[in-house]
Amino acid sequence: MPRVDFDANRTYNATRFSANEAFLTGRTKVICGFFESGQFIPVHAPPSDLVVSVRSGSGLVREGETDHHVTSGDVVFVPAETKRGIRADEDSRLEVLLVTSPPPTDAEHEPVRRGLTEDDFEPLLTSE
């Protein structure tokens, strides 16, 4: 059985969150996510289910119109085609395990790229 080693995958980036792929199949993608204080994955709505398991720190997980404040040990499920985003609290690093099924395509992550480029947590609001 493959093992996810957070210590071996841990990398932080001063300018944006770090997403280190742990596993990838045609049906599932597993990522170790590392966020400095205030960093985020912009809100987007790909056609894949998402599980967010918080390993350490605190932050926010957007699920549709609901914001969930999360801390170590919390797990949030976001269904496919539902707006989602993740942001570390301003005073905390955040480490999460992200599981998506099926893995989103590069095209489906365009709002993420745009939001990161524009430093905008909610890029879908400006494109709807």
C-alpha positions, 0 to 999 in steps of 0.5 A: 500500500502506498504511503503519503509522507508529509514530511518528505513532501513538505515545501512552502512557497513565499508567493503561493500555496504548494501542491505536491502530487502524492498519487495520480491514477485515471480516477483519483489524484492525491495532493499534499497542500502547504499554505503559508498564512493567508495563501489560498486556492482560488474558488473554482467548480470543477466536475470532480469530488473533493475531500479536504483533510486538515493535517495541521493549522487552520483556515477556511474551506469554501463549499458552495455558499458555505465557509467552513472554518477548519483546524487540524483533524477536520475533514470536508467533502465538496461534491463535483461542480460545487464552488470550492476554495481553500485559504489559510488563516492570516495567522496560521500555516495550513497543511492539507491532504486533498483527494479529487475524483476524477482528477480535474483537467488543466482547462478546468483549473483555469479559474485557479490560475487566473485567481493566483495571477490576480491574487483573487480568492473568488475569480468566479465572481468576476467571470460569471 
